[in-house]
Amino acid sequence: MSKKSENENGVPTTGHSWDGIEEYDNPMPRWWLYTFYACIVWGIAYSIAYPAWPMVNRATAGLLGFSTRGALVEELAAAEAANAQIDSRLASADLSVIADDAGLNQYAVSKGAAVYRTWCIQCHGSGAAGAVGFPNLLDDAWLWGGDIEAIQTTINHGIRNEDDPDARFSLMPAFGADQLLSEEQIEGVVNYVMSLSGEPHDAAMVAEGAEIFANECAACHSEDGTGNRDLGAPNLTDAVWLYGGDYDTLIETVTYARAGVMPAWGLRLGAAEINAVATYVHQLGGGE
């Protein structure tokens, strides 16, 4: 490495040379140095005033006691206070007439959409089209009823959960696992069920399957297979399947049964939130 030198103009160089090109060793501009030093002072002052230095289980609190979580709590409290009056109206409103009040309905749909995006999309999807085992909320196929009161009850109390004694509850027998039906009988009833909705099936097994259905399944699904909302028993004639309507899936369903669970949201959300999300779901397109 070459030593420092001066060029022909008397400006010091670093002594480095690349293909005859030398690097000037000019001092940093004073404005840049002052700005740099000011940033150092600002950084030290900031780390003293605000939470900054990580410790074992928390950060230093800072002299000003500022907290982003505390600021969020204050903002949420302010928003709740601002909406307190309309939330009170929504919580006590007759669900069947919310749609008649343009202002209240607009607020309910907006609030319900926010509640849905927070708590419901994990199962029913961002577009509410559902998934395997999770109902589509856009169509008119409802296990427990699709009017707004029925939807509100389902949201409020949930389905087959152990937390709410008023949860909607039904239980399909595991016809194969509990040896209530033989494999041949299960195949017969599955072929009969597939015939109800026009699915491809073995016509030779339909007659036997119909007899088994009448004895074992009609009590819940009704004699014509159109289901029973009081029991949450699905309509088997509309080709709408919660877990799938192909032959293998139906064999599995009859053999082992299904028992999906929905939380009782009334234990986690307020009345205004429950009514809001019920209003939102009802207006998506499938509400009755």
Phi and psi restraints in degrees (value plus and minus 20) as a CYANA .aco file:
   2 SER   PHI     -98.7   -58.7
   2 SER   PSI     138.4   178.4
   3 LYS   PHI    -103.2   -63.2
   3 LYS   PSI     142.0   182.0
   4 LYS   PHI     -81.3   -41.3
   4 LYS   PSI     127.4   167.4
   5 SER   PHI    -168.1  -128.1
   5 SER   PSI     159.2   199.2
   6 GLU   PHI    -137.3   -97.3
   6 GLU   PSI     123.4   163.4
   7 ASN   PHI    -102.9   -62.9
   7 ASN   PSI    -193.6  -153.6
   8 GLU   PHI     -86.1   -46.1
   8 GLU   PSI     -37.4     2.6
   9 ASN   PHI    -112.4   -72.4
   9 ASN   PSI     -18.3    21.7
  10 GLY   PHI      61.9   101.9
  10 GLY   PSI     -11.1    28.9
  11 VAL   PHI    -107.1   -67.1
  11 VAL   PSI     108.3   148.3
  12 PRO   PHI     -82.8   -42.8
  12 PRO   PSI     128.5   168.5
  13 THR   PHI    -139.1   -99.1
  13 THR   PSI     145.7   185.7
  14 THR   PHI     -96.1   -56.1
  14 THR   PSI     -34.3     5.7
  15 GLY   PHI      73.6   113.6
  15 GLY   PSI     -27.2    12.8
  16 HIS   PHI    -104.0   -64.0
  16 HIS   PSI     123.4   163.4
  17 SER   PHI    -161.8  -121.8
  17 SER   PSI     110.6   150.6
  18 TRP   PHI    -145.7  -105.7
  18 TRP   PSI      90.5   130.5
  19 ASP   PHI      32.6    72.6
  19 ASP   PSI      20.1    60.1
  20 GLY   PHI      64.3   104.3
  20 GLY   PSI     -20.5    19.5
  21 ILE   PHI    -117.6   -77.6
  21 ILE   PSI     105.5   145.5
  22 GLU   PHI    -125.6   -85.6
  22 GLU   PSI     134.9   174.9
  23 GLU   PHI    -123.9   -83.9
  23 GLU   PSI     103.9   143.9
  24 TYR   PHI     -86.5   -46.5
  24 TYR   PSI     129.5   169.5
  25 ASP   PHI    -133.8   -93.8
  25 ASP   PSI      35.1    75.1
  26 ASN   PHI     -92.3   -52.3
  26 ASN   PSI     126.6   166.6
  27 PRO   PHI     -89.1   -49.1
  27 PRO   PSI     134.4   174.4
  28 MET   PHI     -84.8   -44.8
  28 MET   PSI     124.8   164.8
  29 PRO   PHI     -81.0   -41.0
  29 PRO   PSI     123.2   163.2
  30 ARG   PHI     -82.5   -42.5
  30 ARG   PSI     -58.6   -18.6
  31 TRP   PHI     -81.4   -41.4
  31 TRP   PSI     -55.1   -15.1
  32 TRP   PHI     -89.6   -49.6
  32 TRP   PSI     -62.1   -22.1
  33 LEU   PHI     -84.3   -44.3
  33 LEU   PSI     -61.3   -21.3
  34 TYR   PHI     -85.3   -45.3
  34 TYR   PSI     -58.9   -18.9
  35 THR   PHI     -84.8   -44.8
  35 THR   PSI     -61.0   -21.0
  36 PHE   PHI     -82.3   -42.3
  36 PHE   PSI     -66.2   -26.2
  37 TYR   PHI     -85.4   -45.4
  37 TYR   PSI     -57.3   -17.3
  38 ALA   PHI     -84.1   -44.1
  38 ALA   PSI     -57.5   -17.5
  39 CYS   PHI     -84.5   -44.5
  39 CYS   PSI     -58.6   -18.6
  40 ILE   PHI     -83.2   -43.2
  40 ILE   PSI     -66.3   -26.3
  41 VAL   PHI     -82.7   -42.7
  41 VAL   PSI     -63.7   -23.7
  42 TRP   PHI     -81.0   -41.0
  42 TRP   PSI     -63.2   -23.2
  43 GLY   PHI     -82.1   -42.1
  43 GLY   PSI     -62.4   -22.4
  44 ILE   PHI     -84.6   -44.6
  44 ILE   PSI     -65.9   -25.9
  45 ALA   PHI     -82.6   -42.6
  45 ALA   PSI     -60.7   -20.7
  46 TYR   PHI     -84.1   -44.1
  46 TYR   PSI     -63.1   -23.1
  47 SER   PHI     -88.1   -48.1
  47 SER   PSI     -41.3    -1.3
  48 ILE   PHI    -103.6   -63.6
  48 ILE   PSI     -58.8   -18.8
  49 ALA   PHI     -99.8   -59.8
  49 ALA   PSI     -53.3   -13.3
  50 TYR   PHI    -139.4   -99.4
  50 TYR   PSI     141.6   181.6
  51 PRO   PHI     -77.6   -37.6
  51 PRO   PSI     111.3   151.3
  52 ALA   PHI    -169.6  -129.6
  52 ALA   PSI     -74.1   -34.1
  53 TRP   PHI    -108.6   -68.6
  53 TRP   PSI     101.0   141.0
  54 PRO   PHI     -88.7   -48.7
  54 PRO   PSI     120.4   160.4
  55 MET   PHI    -141.9  -101.9
  55 MET   PSI    -181.3  -141.3
  56 VAL   PHI     -84.1   -44.1
  56 VAL   PSI     -71.7   -31.7
  57 ASN   PHI    -146.3  -106.3
  57 ASN   PSI     -11.2    28.8
  58 ARG   PHI    -185.9  -145.9
  58 ARG   PSI     153.6   193.6
  59 ALA   PHI    -122.0   -82.0
  59 ALA   PSI     142.7   182.7
  60 THR   PHI     -78.7   -38.7
  60 THR   PSI     120.7   160.7
  61 ALA   PHI     -95.2   -55.2
  61 ALA   PSI     -48.0    -8.0
  62 GLY   PHI      64.0   104.0
  62 GLY   PSI     127.5   167.5
  63 LEU   PHI     -84.2   -44.2
  63 LEU   PSI     -49.8    -9.8
  64 LEU   PHI    -102.5   -62.5
  64 LEU   PSI     -31.5     8.5
  65 GLY   PHI      46.5    86.5
  65 GLY   PSI       3.9    43.9
  66 PHE   PHI     -93.5   -53.5
  66 PHE   PSI     123.6   163.6
  67 SER   PHI    -162.4  -122.4
  67 SER   PSI     107.0   147.0
  68 THR   PHI     -84.5   -44.5
  68 THR   PSI     -55.4   -15.4
  69 ARG   PHI     -87.7   -47.7
  69 ARG   PSI     -59.7   -19.7
  70 GLY   PHI     -84.4   -44.4
  70 GLY   PSI     -59.4   -19.4
  71 ALA   PHI     -83.6   -43.6
  71 ALA   PSI     -59.0   -19.0
  72 LEU   PHI     -84.9   -44.9
  72 LEU   PSI     -63.1   -23.1
  73 VAL   PHI     -79.5   -39.5
  73 VAL   PSI     -61.5   -21.5
  74 GLU   PHI     -84.8   -44.8
  74 GLU   PSI     -61.6   -21.6
  75 GLU   PHI     -85.7   -45.7
  75 GLU   PSI     -61.1   -21.1
  76 LEU   PHI     -85.3   -45.3
  76 LEU   PSI     -60.6   -20.6
  77 ALA   PHI     -83.3   -43.3
  77 ALA   PSI     -60.2   -20.2
  78 ALA   PHI     -84.9   -44.9
  78 ALA   PSI     -60.4   -20.4
  79 ALA   PHI     -85.7   -45.7
  79 ALA   PSI     -61.9   -21.9
  80 GLU   PHI     -84.5   -44.5
  80 GLU   PSI     -58.6   -18.6
  81 ALA   PHI     -85.0   -45.0
  81 ALA   PSI     -59.9   -19.9
  82 ALA   PHI     -86.3   -46.3
  82 ALA   PSI     -51.6   -11.6
  83 ASN   PHI    -119.3   -79.3
  83 ASN   PSI     -14.1    25.9
  84 ALA   PHI     -77.8   -37.8
  84 ALA   PSI     -62.8   -22.8
  85 GLN   PHI     -86.0   -46.0
  85 GLN   PSI     -68.1   -28.1
  86 ILE   PHI     -92.6   -52.6
  86 ILE   PSI     -50.1   -10.1
  87 ASP   PHI     -85.0   -45.0
  87 ASP   PSI     -58.1   -18.1
  88 SER   PHI     -83.8   -43.8
  88 SER   PSI     -61.5   -21.5
  89 ARG   PHI     -82.7   -42.7
  89 ARG   PSI     -63.1   -23.1
  90 LEU   PHI     -86.2   -46.2
  90 LEU   PSI     -59.5   -19.5
  91 ALA   PHI     -85.5   -45.5
  91 ALA   PSI     -52.3   -12.3
  92 SER   PHI    -124.0   -84.0
  92 SER   PSI     -16.9    23.1
  93 ALA   PHI     -92.8   -52.8
  93 ALA   PSI     130.2   170.2
  94 ASP   PHI     -92.5   -52.5
  94 ASP   PSI      95.7   135.7
  95 LEU   PHI     -78.0   -38.0
  95 LEU   PSI     -52.5   -12.5
  96 SER   PHI     -91.4   -51.4
  96 SER   PSI     -35.7     4.3
  97 VAL   PHI    -134.6   -94.6
  97 VAL   PSI     -15.6    24.4
  98 ILE   PHI     -78.1   -38.1
  98 ILE   PSI     -60.0   -20.0
  99 ALA   PHI     -83.4   -43.4
  99 ALA   PSI     -41.0    -1.0
 100 ASP   PHI    -100.0   -60.0
 100 ASP   PSI     -35.7     4.3
 101 ASP   PHI    -123.7   -83.7
 101 ASP   PSI      81.9   121.9
 102 ALA   PHI     -76.6   -36.6
 102 ALA   PSI     -64.8   -24.8
 103 GLY   PHI     -87.0   -47.0
 103 GLY   PSI     -66.8   -26.8
 104 LEU   PHI     -86.5   -46.5
 104 LEU   PSI     -59.3   -19.3
 105 ASN   PHI     -85.0   -45.0
 105 ASN   PSI     -62.6   -22.6
 106 GLN   PHI     -81.5   -41.5
 106 GLN   PSI     -62.9   -22.9
 107 TYR   PHI     -85.3   -45.3
 107 TYR   PSI     -63.1   -23.1
 108 ALA   PHI     -82.7   -42.7
 108 ALA   PSI     -63.4   -23.4
 109 VAL   PHI     -85.2   -45.2
 109 VAL   PSI     -62.8   -22.8
 110 SER   PHI     -84.8   -44.8
 110 SER   PSI     -66.4   -26.4
 111 LYS   PHI     -86.7   -46.7
 111 LYS   PSI     -61.1   -21.1
 112 GLY   PHI     -82.7   -42.7
 112 GLY   PSI     -56.8   -16.8
 113 ALA   PHI     -83.0   -43.0
 113 ALA   PSI     -60.3   -20.3
 114 ALA   PHI     -86.1   -46.1
 114 ALA   PSI     -61.5   -21.5
 115 VAL   PHI     -83.2   -43.2
 115 VAL   PSI     -64.0   -24.0
 116 TYR   PHI     -79.9   -39.9
 116 TYR   PSI     -66.4   -26.4
 117 ARG   PHI     -85.8   -45.8
 117 ARG   PSI     -43.2    -3.2
 118 THR   PHI    -104.9   -64.9
 118 THR   PSI     -62.5   -22.5
 119 TRP   PHI    -135.0   -95.0
 119 TRP   PSI     -38.3     1.7
 120 CYS   PHI    -132.6   -92.6
 120 CYS   PSI     -44.8    -4.8
 121 ILE   PHI     -86.3   -46.3
 121 ILE   PSI     -41.9    -1.9
 122 GLN   PHI     -79.8   -39.8
 122 GLN   PSI     -52.1   -12.1
 123 CYS   PHI    -125.6   -85.6
 123 CYS   PSI     -66.1   -26.1
 124 HIS   PHI    -110.7   -70.7
 124 HIS   PSI     -25.7    14.3
 125 GLY   PHI      66.3   106.3
 125 GLY   PSI     136.1   176.1
 126 SER   PHI     -84.4   -44.4
 126 SER   PSI     -49.4    -9.4
 127 GLY   PHI    -117.0   -77.0
 127 GLY   PSI     -16.3    23.7
 128 ALA   PHI      48.4    88.4
 128 ALA   PSI      -2.3    37.7
 129 ALA   PHI    -104.9   -64.9
 129 ALA   PSI     -20.9    19.1
 130 GLY   PHI      54.2    94.2
 130 GLY   PSI    -187.7  -147.7
 131 ALA   PHI    -180.8  -140.8
 131 ALA   PSI    -197.3  -157.3
 132 VAL   PHI     -81.6   -41.6
 132 VAL   PSI      99.0   139.0
 133 GLY   PHI      69.5   109.5
 133 GLY   PSI     -25.7    14.3
 134 PHE   PHI    -147.0  -107.0
 134 PHE   PSI      98.8   138.8
 135 PRO   PHI     -80.4   -40.4
 135 PRO   PSI     126.3   166.3
 136 ASN   PHI     -96.2   -56.2
 136 ASN   PSI     105.2   145.2
 137 LEU   PHI    -116.0   -76.0
 137 LEU   PSI     -13.3    26.7
 138 LEU   PHI    -119.3   -79.3
 138 LEU   PSI     -39.9     0.1
 139 ASP   PHI    -116.1   -76.1
 139 ASP   PSI    -193.6  -153.6
 140 ASP   PHI    -127.5   -87.5
 140 ASP   PSI       2.7    42.7
 141 ALA   PHI    -118.3   -78.3
 141 ALA   PSI      84.9   124.9
 142 TRP   PHI    -138.7   -98.7
 142 TRP   PSI     107.1   147.1
 143 LEU   PHI     -90.9   -50.9
 143 LEU   PSI     -58.2   -18.2
 144 TRP   PHI    -137.2   -97.2
 144 TRP   PSI      -9.5    30.5
 145 GLY   PHI      91.5   131.5
 145 GLY   PSI     123.0   163.0
 146 GLY   PHI    -136.3   -96.3
 146 GLY   PSI     -14.0    26.0
 147 ASP   PHI     -95.6   -55.6
 147 ASP   PSI     144.3   184.3
 148 ILE   PHI     -84.2   -44.2
 148 ILE   PSI     -53.7   -13.7
 149 GLU   PHI     -86.8   -46.8
 149 GLU   PSI     -61.1   -21.1
 150 ALA   PHI     -85.7   -45.7
 150 ALA   PSI     -61.0   -21.0
 151 ILE   PHI     -82.8   -42.8
 151 ILE   PSI     -63.8   -23.8
 152 GLN   PHI     -82.4   -42.4
 152 GLN   PSI     -60.3   -20.3
 153 THR   PHI     -83.6   -43.6
 153 THR   PSI     -62.7   -22.7
 154 THR   PHI     -82.8   -42.8
 154 THR   PSI     -65.0   -25.0
 155 ILE   PHI     -84.6   -44.6
 155 ILE   PSI     -64.0   -24.0
 156 ASN   PHI     -84.9   -44.9
 156 ASN   PSI     -66.4   -26.4
 157 HIS   PHI    -123.7   -83.7
 157 HIS   PSI     -38.9     1.1
 158 GLY   PHI      57.5    97.5
 158 GLY   PSI    -191.9  -151.9
 159 ILE   PHI    -153.7  -113.7
 159 ILE   PSI     105.5   145.5
 160 ARG   PHI      32.5    72.5
 160 ARG   PSI      11.1    51.1
 161 ASN   PHI    -115.5   -75.5
 161 ASN   PSI     142.4   182.4
 162 GLU   PHI    -116.2   -76.2
 162 GLU   PSI     -16.8    23.2
 163 ASP   PHI    -113.2   -73.2
 163 ASP   PSI     -50.0   -10.0
 164 ASP   PHI    -138.2   -98.2
 164 ASP   PSI      98.8   138.8
 165 PRO   PHI     -84.6   -44.6
 165 PRO   PSI     -37.3     2.7
 166 ASP   PHI    -117.8   -77.8
 166 ASP   PSI      -8.6    31.4
 167 ALA   PHI     -79.7   -39.7
 167 ALA   PSI     124.5   164.5
 168 ARG   PHI     -84.1   -44.1
 168 ARG   PSI     116.0   156.0
 169 PHE   PHI    -162.5  -122.5
 169 PHE   PSI     113.6   153.6
 170 SER   PHI    -172.8  -132.8
 170 SER   PSI     137.5   177.5
 171 LEU   PHI    -161.6  -121.6
 171 LEU   PSI      99.4   139.4
 172 MET   PHI    -107.5   -67.5
 172 MET   PSI     110.7   150.7
 173 PRO   PHI     -84.0   -44.0
 173 PRO   PSI     126.0   166.0
 174 ALA   PHI    -107.3   -67.3
 174 ALA   PSI      66.8   106.8
 175 PHE   PHI     -82.2   -42.2
 175 PHE   PSI     -51.3   -11.3
 176 GLY   PHI    -110.1   -70.1
 176 GLY   PSI     -68.3   -28.3
 177 ALA   PHI     -81.9   -41.9
 177 ALA   PSI     -54.3   -14.3
 178 ASP   PHI    -113.9   -73.9
 178 ASP   PSI     -10.7    29.3
 179 GLN   PHI      36.4    76.4
 179 GLN   PSI      18.2    58.2
 180 LEU   PHI    -102.3   -62.3
 180 LEU   PSI     -49.3    -9.3
 181 LEU   PHI    -153.8  -113.8
 181 LEU   PSI     131.0   171.0
 182 SER   PHI    -100.0   -60.0
 182 SER   PSI     149.1   189.1
 183 GLU   PHI     -80.3   -40.3
 183 GLU   PSI     -60.1   -20.1
 184 GLU   PHI     -85.2   -45.2
 184 GLU   PSI     -59.4   -19.4
 185 GLN   PHI     -87.5   -47.5
 185 GLN   PSI     -58.3   -18.3
 186 ILE   PHI     -84.5   -44.5
 186 ILE   PSI     -62.0   -22.0
 187 GLU   PHI     -80.9   -40.9
 187 GLU   PSI     -59.1   -19.1
 188 GLY   PHI     -85.4   -45.4
 188 GLY   PSI     -67.5   -27.5
 189 VAL   PHI     -88.4   -48.4
 189 VAL   PSI     -52.9   -12.9
 190 VAL   PHI     -86.2   -46.2
 190 VAL   PSI     -62.4   -22.4
 191 ASN   PHI     -84.1   -44.1
 191 ASN   PSI     -56.4   -16.4
 192 TYR   PHI     -85.6   -45.6
 192 TYR   PSI     -64.5   -24.5
 193 VAL   PHI     -82.5   -42.5
 193 VAL   PSI     -60.2   -20.2
 194 MET   PHI     -86.2   -46.2
 194 MET   PSI     -50.3   -10.3
 195 SER   PHI     -89.3   -49.3
 195 SER   PSI     -48.0    -8.0
 196 LEU   PHI     -84.8   -44.8
 196 LEU   PSI     -51.1   -11.1
 197 SER   PHI    -129.0   -89.0
 197 SER   PSI      -8.2    31.8
 198 GLY   PHI      57.3    97.3
 198 GLY   PSI      -1.9    38.1
 199 GLU   PHI     -98.1   -58.1
 199 GLU   PSI     133.5   173.5
 200 PRO   PHI     -78.2   -38.2
 200 PRO   PSI     114.7   154.7
 201 HIS   PHI    -174.0  -134.0
 201 HIS   PSI     150.3   190.3
 202 ASP   PHI    -111.0   -71.0
 202 ASP   PSI      86.0   126.0
 203 ALA   PHI     -81.9   -41.9
 203 ALA   PSI     -46.4    -6.4
 204 ALA   PHI     -89.6   -49.6
 204 ALA   PSI     -39.0     1.0
 205 MET   PHI    -120.8   -80.8
 205 MET   PSI     -23.5    16.5
 206 VAL   PHI     -86.6   -46.6
 206 VAL   PSI     -63.7   -23.7
 207 ALA   PHI     -81.3   -41.3
 207 ALA   PSI     -67.4   -27.4
 208 GLU   PHI     -84.1   -44.1
 208 GLU   PSI     -60.6   -20.6
 209 GLY   PHI     -83.5   -43.5
 209 GLY   PSI     -56.5   -16.5
 210 ALA   PHI     -83.6   -43.6
 210 ALA   PSI     -58.6   -18.6
 211 GLU   PHI     -87.0   -47.0
 211 GLU   PSI     -61.6   -21.6
 212 ILE   PHI     -85.5   -45.5
 212 ILE   PSI     -61.3   -21.3
 213 PHE   PHI     -79.6   -39.6
 213 PHE   PSI     -64.9   -24.9
 214 ALA   PHI     -81.3   -41.3
 214 ALA   PSI     -56.2   -16.2
 215 ASN   PHI    -102.6   -62.6
 215 ASN   PSI     -55.0   -15.0
 216 GLU   PHI    -130.7   -90.7
 216 GLU   PSI     -44.6    -4.6
 217 CYS   PHI    -138.7   -98.7
 217 CYS   PSI     -45.5    -5.5
 218 ALA   PHI     -84.6   -44.6
 218 ALA   PSI     -46.8    -6.8
 219 ALA   PHI     -79.2   -39.2
 219 ALA   PSI     -50.2   -10.2
 220 CYS   PHI    -123.7   -83.7
 220 CYS   PSI     -65.8   -25.8
 221 HIS   PHI    -107.5   -67.5
 221 HIS   PSI     -20.6    19.4
 222 SER   PHI      54.4    94.4
 222 SER   PSI     141.2   181.2
 223 GLU   PHI     -83.4   -43.4
 223 GLU   PSI     -53.6   -13.6
 224 ASP   PHI    -115.1   -75.1
 224 ASP   PSI     -15.4    24.6
 225 GLY   PHI      60.2   100.2
 225 GLY   PSI      -8.4    31.6
 226 THR   PHI    -104.3   -64.3
 226 THR   PSI     -17.7    22.3
 227 GLY   PHI      66.1   106.1
 227 GLY   PSI    -200.0  -160.0
 228 ASN   PHI    -169.8  -129.8
 228 ASN   PSI      90.4   130.4
 229 ARG   PHI     -88.9   -48.9
 229 ARG   PSI     -46.3    -6.3
 230 ASP   PHI     -83.1   -43.1
 230 ASP   PSI     -46.3    -6.3
 231 LEU   PHI    -127.7   -87.7
 231 LEU   PSI     -21.5    18.5
 232 GLY   PHI      48.8    88.8
 232 GLY   PSI       1.5    41.5
 233 ALA   PHI    -104.9   -64.9
 233 ALA   PSI     101.3   141.3
 234 PRO   PHI     -89.5   -49.5
 234 PRO   PSI     134.7   174.7
 235 ASN   PHI     -92.7   -52.7
 235 ASN   PSI     104.3   144.3
 236 LEU   PHI    -117.8   -77.8
 236 LEU   PSI     -14.1    25.9
 237 THR   PHI    -126.0   -86.0
 237 THR   PSI     -26.6    13.4
 238 ASP   PHI    -119.7   -79.7
 238 ASP   PSI     -17.6    22.4
 239 ALA   PHI      42.0    82.0
 239 ALA   PSI       2.5    42.5
 240 VAL   PHI    -123.8   -83.8
 240 VAL   PSI      97.5   137.5
 241 TRP   PHI    -141.8  -101.8
 241 TRP   PSI     110.1   150.1
 242 LEU   PHI     -95.8   -55.8
 242 LEU   PSI     -58.1   -18.1
 243 TYR   PHI    -130.9   -90.9
 243 TYR   PSI     -24.2    15.8
 244 GLY   PHI     101.5   141.5
 244 GLY   PSI     122.7   162.7
 245 GLY   PHI    -133.0   -93.0
 245 GLY   PSI      -7.7    32.3
 246 ASP   PHI     -96.4   -56.4
 246 ASP   PSI     145.3   185.3
 247 TYR   PHI     -77.8   -37.8
 247 TYR   PSI     -69.1   -29.1
 248 ASP   PHI     -84.6   -44.6
 248 ASP   PSI     -59.6   -19.6
 249 THR   PHI     -87.3   -47.3
 249 THR   PSI     -60.4   -20.4
 250 LEU   PHI     -86.7   -46.7
 250 LEU   PSI     -57.0   -17.0
 251 ILE   PHI     -79.4   -39.4
 251 ILE   PSI     -64.1   -24.1
 252 GLU   PHI     -84.3   -44.3
 252 GLU   PSI     -61.0   -21.0
 253 THR   PHI     -82.8   -42.8
 253 THR   PSI     -67.2   -27.2
 254 VAL   PHI     -88.7   -48.7
 254 VAL   PSI     -55.5   -15.5
 255 THR   PHI     -90.7   -50.7
 255 THR   PSI     -66.3   -26.3
 256 TYR   PHI    -130.9   -90.9
 256 TYR   PSI     -32.5     7.5
 257 ALA   PHI      52.5    92.5
 257 ALA   PSI     150.3   190.3
 258 ARG   PHI    -151.1  -111.1
 258 ARG   PSI     128.7   168.7
 259 ALA   PHI    -176.0  -136.0
 259 ALA   PSI      49.1    89.1
 260 GLY   PHI     -85.6   -45.6
 260 GLY   PSI     132.2   172.2
 261 VAL   PHI    -142.9  -102.9
 261 VAL   PSI     117.0   157.0
 262 MET   PHI    -143.1  -103.1
 262 MET   PSI     115.0   155.0
 263 PRO   PHI     -83.5   -43.5
 263 PRO   PSI     136.0   176.0
 264 ALA   PHI    -106.5   -66.5
 264 ALA   PSI      75.9   115.9
 265 TRP   PHI     -89.8   -49.8
 265 TRP   PSI     -38.2     1.8
 266 GLY   PHI     -84.6   -44.6
 266 GLY   PSI     -39.5     0.5
 267 LEU   PHI    -105.3   -65.3
 267 LEU   PSI     -28.8    11.2
 268 ARG   PHI    -139.2   -99.2
 268 ARG   PSI     -48.6    -8.6
 269 LEU   PHI    -135.1   -95.1
 269 LEU   PSI     138.0   178.0
 270 GLY   PHI     -98.7   -58.7
 270 GLY   PSI     148.5   188.5
 271 ALA   PHI     -81.0   -41.0
 271 ALA   PSI     -59.2   -19.2
 272 ALA   PHI     -84.5   -44.5
 272 ALA   PSI     -59.6   -19.6
 273 GLU   PHI     -87.5   -47.5
 273 GLU   PSI     -60.9   -20.9
 274 ILE   PHI     -82.1   -42.1
 274 ILE   PSI     -68.3   -28.3
 275 ASN   PHI     -85.4   -45.4
 275 ASN   PSI     -54.0   -14.0
 276 ALA   PHI     -86.9   -46.9
 276 ALA   PSI     -67.5   -27.5
 277 VAL   PHI     -91.3   -51.3
 277 VAL   PSI     -49.5    -9.5
 278 ALA   PHI     -84.5   -44.5
 278 ALA   PSI     -62.2   -22.2
 279 THR   PHI     -83.8   -43.8
 279 THR   PSI     -61.9   -21.9
 280 TYR   PHI     -82.8   -42.8
 280 TYR   PSI     -68.5   -28.5
 281 VAL   PHI     -84.2   -44.2
 281 VAL   PSI     -60.7   -20.7
 282 HIS   PHI     -82.0   -42.0
 282 HIS   PSI     -54.5   -14.5
 283 GLN   PHI    -110.0   -70.0
 283 GLN   PSI     -17.4    22.6
 284 LEU   PHI     -86.3   -46.3
 284 LEU   PSI     -43.9    -3.9
 285 GLY   PHI     120.8   160.8
 285 GLY   PSI     -44.3    -4.3
 286 GLY   PHI    -121.7   -81.7
 286 GLY   PSI     -26.0    14.0
 287 GLY   PHI     -85.4   -45.4
 287 GLY   PSI     123.3   163.3
